[in-house]
């Protein structure tokens, strides 16, 4: 006989189109409470020069982010969220402020970036290393001549 969860612990039923895995629910809650108020379009995995895989959440390029979120971010273009071509890769500890006032907006727009991909990371050293690994692999147009 299986034990039924306590009544107050049962989740409300959701339509099949809204069901998410426990990881997706946790990630969605964490991202929404710390960063933005809209859900991501999905996930995309970028691979660094070291062959390390980094999972990013994909958002429309005009998304507003909360100021105090630390992340590696990628402005990208593509036909859809499953084909991402990095235009610019950076890192910051204040995502909202960084994106709103970004010095590379003219280059990003010129290169038709449609998405911003976010990989949360609170460690400055780790963010810099990950961004460098990705820049070395993809060599994005708007990163030319820039050292993090």
Residue frames as a rotation matrix with the C-alpha (Angstrom) as fourth column:
UNK 1
0.582 0.813 0.000 0.00
0.813 -0.582 0.000 0.00
0.000 0.000 -1.000 0.00
UNK 2
-0.419 -0.720 0.554 1.42
0.692 -0.648 -0.319 3.37
0.588 0.249 0.769 -0.99
UNK 3
-0.218 0.262 -0.940 1.18
0.824 -0.467 -0.321 6.23
-0.523 -0.844 -0.114 1.40
UNK 4
0.385 0.440 0.811 -0.72
0.789 -0.613 -0.042 9.27
0.479 0.656 -0.583 0.17
UNK 5
-0.713 -0.661 0.234 0.82
0.463 -0.695 -0.550 12.68
0.526 -0.284 0.801 0.84
UNK 6
-0.517 0.502 -0.693 -0.78
0.609 -0.352 -0.710 14.91
-0.601 -0.790 -0.124 3.43
UNK 7
0.388 0.800 0.457 -3.67
0.906 -0.242 -0.347 16.90
-0.167 0.549 -0.819 2.02
UNK 8
0.842 -0.050 -0.538 -1.95
0.003 -0.995 0.098 20.26
-0.540 -0.084 -0.838 2.60
UNK 9
-0.193 -0.978 -0.081 1.13
-0.225 -0.036 0.974 19.03
-0.955 0.206 -0.213 0.68
UNK 10
0.008 0.240 0.971 -0.72
0.822 0.552 -0.143 17.98
-0.570 0.799 -0.193 -2.46
UNK 11
-0.872 -0.339 -0.352 -0.17
0.054 -0.783 0.620 20.14
-0.486 0.522 0.701 -5.50
UNK 12
0.167 0.922 -0.349 -3.02
-0.389 -0.264 -0.883 21.60
-0.906 0.284 0.315 -7.44
UNK 13
0.174 -0.038 0.984 -3.66
0.730 0.675 -0.103 19.89
-0.660 0.737 0.145 -10.75
UNK 14
-0.169 -0.265 -0.949 -2.22
-0.434 -0.845 0.313 21.70
-0.885 0.465 0.028 -13.76
UNK 15
0.844 0.460 -0.275 -3.05
-0.421 0.252 -0.871 21.28
-0.331 0.851 0.407 -17.43
UNK 16
0.664 -0.593 0.456 -0.70
0.626 0.774 0.096 18.96
-0.410 0.222 0.885 -19.34
UNK 17
0.546 -0.447 0.709 0.76
0.520 -0.483 -0.705 21.94
0.657 0.753 -0.031 -21.23
UNK 18
0.525 -0.314 0.791 1.89
-0.576 -0.815 0.060 23.51
0.626 -0.487 -0.609 -17.95
UNK 19
0.981 -0.191 0.034 3.45
0.105 0.669 0.736 20.47
-0.163 -0.718 0.677 -16.27
UNK 20
0.427 -0.903 0.037 7.14
-0.674 -0.345 -0.653 20.79
0.603 0.254 -0.757 -15.50
UNK 21
0.228 -0.467 -0.855 9.75
0.492 0.813 -0.312 18.52
0.840 -0.349 0.415 -14.03
UNK 22
0.755 0.020 -0.655 10.84
0.639 -0.248 0.728 19.24
-0.148 -0.968 -0.200 -10.45
UNK 23
-0.313 -0.942 -0.121 14.10
0.835 -0.334 0.437 20.73
-0.452 0.036 0.891 -11.81
UNK 24
-0.519 0.177 0.836 12.19
0.598 -0.624 0.503 23.02
0.611 0.761 0.218 -14.20
UNK 25
0.611 0.792 0.005 9.83
0.514 -0.402 0.758 24.16
0.602 -0.460 -0.652 -11.42
UNK 26
0.490 -0.509 -0.708 12.74
0.724 -0.215 0.655 24.93
-0.486 -0.833 0.264 -9.09
UNK 27
-0.590 -0.751 0.295 14.68
0.778 -0.432 0.456 26.72
-0.215 0.499 0.840 -11.83
UNK 28
-0.179 0.622 0.763 11.62
0.580 -0.560 0.592 28.69
0.795 0.548 -0.260 -12.90
UNK 29
0.800 0.483 -0.354 10.86
0.550 -0.358 0.754 29.72
0.238 -0.799 -0.553 -9.31
UNK 30
0.162 -0.838 -0.521 14.48
0.764 -0.227 0.604 30.64
-0.624 -0.496 0.604 -8.64
UNK 31
-0.662 -0.450 0.600 14.85
0.746 -0.479 0.463 32.60
0.079 0.754 0.653 -11.86
UNK 32
0.096 0.789 0.606 11.56
0.543 -0.552 0.633 34.43
0.834 0.268 -0.482 -11.49
UNK 33
0.834 0.266 -0.484 12.14
0.551 -0.327 0.768 35.37
0.046 -0.907 -0.419 -7.86
UNK 34
0.171 -0.873 -0.457 15.71
0.609 -0.271 0.745 36.52
-0.774 -0.405 0.486 -8.42
UNK 35
-0.713 -0.679 0.172 15.76
0.474 -0.286 0.833 37.87
-0.516 0.676 0.526 -11.91
UNK 36
-0.918 0.381 -0.113 12.69
-0.324 -0.553 0.768 38.49
0.230 0.741 0.631 -13.99
UNK 37
-0.392 0.852 0.346 8.94
-0.540 0.091 -0.837 38.12
-0.745 -0.515 0.425 -14.04
UNK 38
0.518 0.589 -0.620 8.56
-0.851 0.280 -0.444 36.22
-0.087 0.758 0.647 -17.31
UNK 39
0.599 -0.298 0.743 9.42
0.035 0.937 0.348 32.58
-0.800 -0.182 0.572 -18.04
UNK 40
-0.444 -0.830 -0.337 12.25
-0.447 -0.121 0.887 31.73
-0.777 0.544 -0.317 -20.36
UNK 41
0.288 0.466 -0.836 11.70
-0.957 0.124 -0.261 30.54
-0.018 0.876 0.482 -23.92
UNK 42
0.969 -0.028 -0.246 13.70
0.014 0.998 -0.059 27.40
0.247 0.054 0.968 -23.08
UNK 43
0.532 -0.839 0.114 17.22
-0.164 0.029 0.986 26.18
-0.830 -0.543 -0.122 -22.51
UNK 44
0.890 -0.392 -0.233 20.22
-0.191 0.144 -0.971 26.07
0.414 0.909 0.053 -24.82
UNK 45
0.718 -0.695 0.037 23.58
0.326 0.383 0.864 24.42
-0.615 -0.608 0.501 -24.16
UNK 46
0.779 -0.601 -0.178 26.69
-0.541 -0.501 -0.676 26.26
0.317 0.623 -0.715 -25.31
UNK 47
0.798 -0.592 -0.111 30.00
0.600 0.763 0.239 24.40
-0.057 -0.258 0.965 -25.39
UNK 48
0.766 -0.570 -0.298 33.25
-0.412 -0.791 0.452 26.13
-0.494 -0.223 -0.841 -24.41
UNK 49
0.339 -0.761 -0.553 36.71
-0.816 0.055 -0.576 25.77
0.469 0.646 -0.602 -25.92
UNK 50
-0.594 -0.568 0.570 37.46
-0.798 0.507 -0.326 23.32
-0.104 -0.649 -0.754 -23.07
UNK 51
-0.632 0.495 -0.597 34.47
-0.074 0.728 0.682 21.20
0.772 0.475 -0.423 -24.25
UNK 52
-0.872 0.399 -0.282 32.63
0.336 0.071 -0.939 22.09
-0.355 -0.914 -0.196 -21.03
UNK 53
-0.404 0.832 0.380 28.87
0.608 -0.066 0.792 22.36
0.684 0.551 -0.479 -21.53
UNK 54
-0.954 0.145 -0.261 27.03
0.097 -0.677 -0.730 25.36
-0.282 -0.722 0.632 -20.10
UNK 55
-0.297 0.930 0.217 23.24
0.934 0.237 0.266 25.40
0.196 0.282 -0.939 -19.89
UNK 56
-0.994 0.009 -0.110 21.66
0.003 -0.993 -0.115 28.83
-0.110 -0.115 0.987 -20.47
UNK 57
-0.051 0.998 -0.024 18.08
0.697 0.019 -0.716 30.02
-0.715 -0.053 -0.697 -20.19
UNK 58
-0.791 -0.200 0.579 16.97
0.601 -0.436 0.670 31.81
0.118 0.877 0.465 -23.38
UNK 59
0.014 0.762 -0.647 14.93
0.587 -0.530 -0.612 35.06
-0.809 -0.372 -0.455 -23.31
UNK 60
0.652 0.200 0.731 13.88
0.716 -0.480 -0.507 37.65
0.249 0.854 -0.456 -25.89
UNK 61
-0.328 -0.924 0.198 16.56
0.807 -0.383 -0.450 40.32
0.491 0.012 0.871 -26.22
UNK 62
-0.332 0.255 0.908 14.23
-0.186 -0.961 0.202 43.04
0.925 -0.102 0.367 -24.86
UNK 63
0.435 0.469 -0.769 13.64
0.597 0.490 0.636 41.25
0.675 -0.735 -0.067 -21.51
UNK 64
0.242 -0.312 0.919 14.08
-0.615 -0.782 -0.103 43.37
0.750 -0.540 -0.381 -18.38
UNK 65
0.107 -0.322 -0.941 16.17
0.535 0.816 -0.218 41.71
0.838 -0.480 0.260 -15.66
UNK 66
0.970 0.162 -0.180 16.50
0.231 -0.394 0.889 42.49
0.073 -0.904 -0.420 -11.97
UNK 67
0.674 -0.710 0.206 19.62
-0.584 -0.682 -0.440 44.45
0.453 0.176 -0.874 -11.09
UNK 68
0.206 -0.658 0.724 21.30
-0.950 0.043 0.309 42.25
-0.234 -0.752 -0.617 -8.48
UNK 69
0.881 0.157 0.446 21.61
-0.090 0.982 -0.168 39.01
-0.464 0.108 0.879 -10.44
UNK 70
-0.062 -0.978 -0.197 25.10
-0.737 -0.088 0.670 37.68
-0.673 0.187 -0.716 -11.28
UNK 71
0.676 0.378 0.632 25.46
0.126 0.786 -0.605 35.77
-0.726 0.489 0.484 -14.55
UNK 72
-0.769 -0.635 0.073 27.31
0.114 -0.024 0.993 34.98
-0.628 0.773 0.091 -17.72
UNK 73
0.349 0.925 -0.148 25.17
0.005 -0.159 -0.987 36.26
-0.937 0.344 -0.060 -20.58
UNK 74
-0.739 -0.498 0.454 25.17
0.426 0.178 0.887 35.85
-0.522 0.849 0.081 -24.35
UNK 75
0.114 0.690 -0.715 23.45
-0.597 -0.528 -0.604 38.06
-0.794 0.496 0.352 -26.89
UNK 76
-0.708 -0.364 0.605 22.63
0.152 0.758 0.635 35.70
-0.690 0.542 -0.481 -29.75
UNK 77
-0.157 0.666 -0.729 20.82
-0.948 -0.310 -0.078 35.40
-0.278 0.679 0.680 -33.02
UNK 78
-0.925 -0.098 0.367 19.14
-0.015 0.975 0.222 32.41
-0.380 0.200 -0.903 -34.58
UNK 79
-0.675 0.721 -0.155 16.12
-0.153 0.069 0.986 31.16
0.722 0.689 0.063 -36.45
UNK 80
0.595 0.803 -0.014 14.65
-0.174 0.145 0.974 29.91
0.784 -0.578 0.226 -33.17
UNK 81
0.592 -0.366 0.718 15.83
-0.804 -0.206 0.558 29.05
-0.056 -0.908 -0.416 -29.65
UNK 82
0.807 -0.253 0.534 17.35
0.125 0.956 0.265 25.78
-0.578 -0.148 0.803 -30.86
UNK 83
0.352 -0.735 0.580 19.90
0.891 0.074 -0.448 27.45
0.287 0.674 0.680 -33.15
UNK 84
0.916 -0.046 -0.398 21.91
0.179 -0.841 0.510 30.05
-0.359 -0.539 -0.762 -31.27
UNK 85
0.250 -0.863 0.438 24.83
0.781 -0.088 -0.618 31.99
0.572 0.497 0.653 -32.73
UNK 86
0.322 -0.151 -0.935 26.62
0.799 -0.486 0.354 34.13
-0.507 -0.861 -0.036 -30.12
UNK 87
0.598 -0.100 0.795 27.03
0.464 -0.766 -0.445 37.80
0.654 0.635 -0.412 -31.05
UNK 88
-0.083 -0.614 0.785 28.45
-0.570 -0.617 -0.543 38.96
0.817 -0.493 -0.298 -27.70
UNK 89
0.406 0.125 -0.905 29.46
0.571 0.738 0.359 37.11
0.713 -0.663 0.229 -24.52
UNK 90
-0.256 -0.474 0.842 29.91
-0.399 -0.742 -0.539 38.84
0.881 -0.474 0.000 -21.17
UNK 91
-0.128 0.216 -0.968 29.60
0.819 0.574 0.020 38.47
0.560 -0.790 -0.251 -17.41
UNK 92
-0.360 0.075 0.930 28.28
-0.317 -0.947 -0.046 40.72
0.877 -0.312 0.364 -14.68
UNK 93
-0.834 0.153 -0.531 27.17
0.541 0.421 -0.728 40.80
0.112 -0.894 -0.434 -11.06
UNK 94
-0.428 0.726 -0.539 24.38
-0.035 -0.609 -0.792 43.30
-0.903 -0.320 0.286 -11.85
UNK 95
-0.603 0.123 0.788 22.54
0.716 0.520 0.467 41.87
-0.352 0.845 -0.402 -14.85
UNK 96
0.435 0.895 0.095 19.69
0.857 -0.380 -0.348 44.38
-0.276 0.233 -0.933 -15.08
UNK 97
0.592 -0.291 -0.752 21.92
-0.113 -0.953 0.280 47.45
-0.798 -0.081 -0.597 -14.95
UNK 98
-0.474 -0.866 0.161 24.47
-0.027 0.197 0.980 45.89
-0.880 0.460 -0.117 -17.29
UNK 99
-0.420 0.362 0.832 21.93
0.863 0.444 0.242 44.98
-0.282 0.820 -0.499 -19.97
UNK 100
0.648 0.742 -0.172 20.02
0.666 -0.661 -0.345 48.29
-0.370 0.109 -0.923 -19.83
UNK 101
0.770 -0.409 -0.491 23.21
-0.382 -0.910 0.159 50.35
-0.511 0.066 -0.857 -20.21
UNK 102
0.428 -0.645 0.633 25.27
0.538 0.745 0.395 47.99
-0.726 0.172 0.666 -22.34
UNK 103
0.000 -0.566 -0.825 28.01
-0.427 -0.746 0.511 49.63
-0.904 0.352 -0.242 -24.40
UNK 104
-0.887 -0.413 0.205 27.70
-0.045 0.521 0.853 46.99
-0.459 0.747 -0.481 -27.13
UNK 105
0.035 0.992 0.119 24.01
0.193 0.110 -0.975 47.61
-0.981 0.057 -0.188 -27.96
UNK 106
0.328 0.111 -0.938 24.84
-0.792 -0.508 -0.337 49.18
-0.514 0.854 -0.079 -31.36
UNK 107
-0.646 -0.642 -0.413 26.94
-0.762 0.576 0.296 46.14
0.048 0.506 -0.861 -32.34
UNK 108
-0.771 0.417 0.481 24.37
0.105 0.828 -0.550 43.69
-0.628 -0.374 -0.683 -30.92
UNK 109
0.267 0.933 -0.240 21.55
-0.097 -0.222 -0.970 45.32
-0.959 0.282 0.031 -32.90
UNK 110
0.079 -0.341 -0.937 23.65
-0.956 -0.294 0.027 45.57
-0.284 0.893 -0.349 -36.07
UNK 111
-0.830 -0.480 -0.282 24.22
-0.533 0.832 0.153 41.81
0.161 0.278 -0.947 -35.84
UNK 112
-0.132 0.936 -0.328 20.51
-0.635 0.174 0.753 41.05
0.761 0.307 0.571 -35.43
UNK 113
-0.971 -0.167 -0.171 20.63
0.031 0.622 -0.783 39.56
0.238 -0.765 -0.598 -31.92
UNK 114
-0.138 0.990 0.013 17.14
-0.364 -0.063 0.929 38.33
0.921 0.123 0.369 -31.03
UNK 115
0.726 0.363 -0.584 17.88
0.295 0.603 0.741 36.51
0.621 -0.710 0.331 -27.75
UNK 116
-0.044 -0.756 0.654 19.75
-0.841 -0.324 -0.432 36.92
0.538 -0.569 -0.621 -24.51
UNK 117
0.473 0.091 -0.876 20.90
0.150 0.972 0.182 33.71
0.868 -0.218 0.446 -22.87
UNK 118
0.279 -0.250 0.927 21.57
-0.844 -0.525 0.112 33.67
0.458 -0.814 -0.358 -19.12
UNK 119
0.252 -0.298 -0.921 23.71
0.391 0.902 -0.185 31.33
0.885 -0.313 0.343 -17.02
UNK 120
0.822 0.157 0.547 23.49
-0.374 -0.576 0.727 32.32
0.429 -0.802 -0.415 -13.33
UNK 121
0.275 -0.800 -0.533 26.79
0.741 0.530 -0.413 32.24
0.613 -0.281 0.738 -11.42
UNK 122
0.980 0.201 -0.001 27.53
0.149 -0.721 0.677 34.16
0.135 -0.664 -0.736 -8.22
UNK 123
0.413 -0.901 -0.134 31.33
0.521 0.113 0.846 33.61
-0.747 -0.419 0.516 -8.31
UNK 124
0.701 -0.186 -0.688 33.20
-0.504 -0.812 -0.295 36.37
-0.504 0.554 -0.663 -10.13
UNK 125
-0.376 -0.926 0.045 36.18
-0.672 0.305 0.675 34.10
-0.638 0.224 -0.737 -10.83
UNK 126
-0.431 0.300 0.851 33.95
0.414 0.904 -0.109 31.36
-0.802 0.305 -0.514 -12.22
UNK 127
0.676 0.725 -0.134 31.94
0.263 -0.407 -0.875 33.82
-0.688 0.556 -0.466 -14.37
UNK 128
0.387 -0.613 -0.689 35.11
-0.774 -0.622 0.119 35.25
-0.502 0.487 -0.715 -15.90
UNK 129
-0.636 -0.663 0.395 36.55
-0.385 0.716 0.582 31.79
-0.669 0.219 -0.711 -16.61
UNK 130
-0.113 0.689 0.716 33.29
0.583 0.630 -0.513 30.58
-0.805 0.360 -0.473 -18.19
UNK 131
0.790 0.391 -0.472 32.92
-0.076 -0.702 -0.709 33.70
-0.609 0.595 -0.524 -20.32
UNK 132
0.005 -0.882 -0.472 36.53
-0.860 -0.245 0.448 33.40
-0.511 0.404 -0.759 -21.52
UNK 133
-0.618 -0.176 0.767 36.04
0.040 0.966 0.254 29.71
-0.786 0.187 -0.590 -22.32
UNK 134
0.314 0.849 0.425 32.97
0.616 0.158 -0.771 30.52
-0.722 0.504 -0.474 -24.42
UNK 135
0.706 -0.116 -0.699 34.58
-0.433 -0.852 -0.296 33.54
-0.561 0.511 -0.652 -26.13
UNK 136
-0.362 -0.932 -0.015 37.60
-0.649 0.241 0.721 31.46
-0.669 0.270 -0.692 -27.06
UNK 137
-0.511 0.228 0.829 35.35
0.431 0.902 0.018 28.84
-0.743 0.367 -0.559 -28.67
UNK 138
0.356 0.845 0.398 32.80
0.806 -0.063 -0.588 31.04
-0.472 0.530 -0.704 -30.47
UNK 139
-0.717 -0.696 -0.042 34.83
0.607 -0.653 0.452 34.23
-0.342 0.299 0.891 -31.17
UNK 140
0.284 0.958 0.036 31.68
0.871 -0.242 -0.427 36.43
-0.401 0.153 -0.903 -31.23
UNK 141
0.123 -0.159 0.980 31.66
0.793 -0.578 -0.193 39.44
0.597 0.800 0.055 -33.57
UNK 142
0.666 0.252 0.702 31.01
-0.064 -0.918 0.391 42.05
0.743 -0.306 -0.595 -30.85
UNK 143
0.911 -0.403 -0.082 33.77
0.168 0.181 0.969 40.67
-0.376 -0.897 0.233 -28.56
UNK 144
0.548 -0.748 0.374 36.58
0.687 0.148 -0.712 41.35
0.477 0.647 0.595 -31.05
UNK 145
-0.198 -0.786 0.585 39.56
0.183 -0.616 -0.766 42.95
0.963 -0.044 0.266 -29.31
UNK 146
0.355 0.405 0.843 37.98
-0.725 -0.449 0.522 42.73
0.590 -0.796 0.134 -25.87
UNK 147
-0.532 -0.536 -0.656 39.59
0.116 0.721 -0.683 41.10
0.839 -0.439 -0.321 -22.85
UNK 148
0.624 0.781 0.022 37.50
0.015 -0.040 0.999 40.25
0.781 -0.623 -0.037 -19.79
